[in-house]
Every structure is written in C-alpha cells, then in structure tokens.
Amino acid sequence: MYYGTRRNSGYADRFYNYREIEARFAASGTCGHDIAKGDRIGWHPKLKKTQCASCWSRWCAENVEADMLERGWL
C-alpha cells in the first residue's frame, strides 16, 4: 500500500514537524545560533534538526499570525 512521499511522512522541514522542548545541554542549533541549557527550542525528531530559542519563538509567532490571517481573524 502507498502511503505518500517523504514530503508527507514527517520528514519535511516544516513547522508542524517540530516539537518544542527544553534544551538539555548547550549546543549549536542547525539555524547556526547558540543554544543554552534550559532554552525552549524547536526540535525535529526525524531529521535531528534544532532551532535556537530566538528563531523558534519568531517562527512560532509567524505561524500564529499566518493561521489567524487564514482564518480571517485579523
């Protein structure tokens, strides 16, 4: 049975495939910025990608605004 392509299977580098987690150690995100232990970051479990706290909060805000615009609330 065919279940779709990698684009639809959770491997896409899209906002809804990321999870918000608390950083367990200091590292460098795949966005290129530093991550400190305890930061709220975005993590893609299948691609093992991370977004630093500032990139993640900005991306969340952009998606909330886009969702509100699409629903006609703004």
Secondary structure, DSSP 8 states (H G I E B T S, - for coil): -----GGGTT-S--GGG-EEEE-SS-EE-TTSSEE-TT-EEEEETTTTEEE-HHHHHHHHHHHHHHHHHHHT--
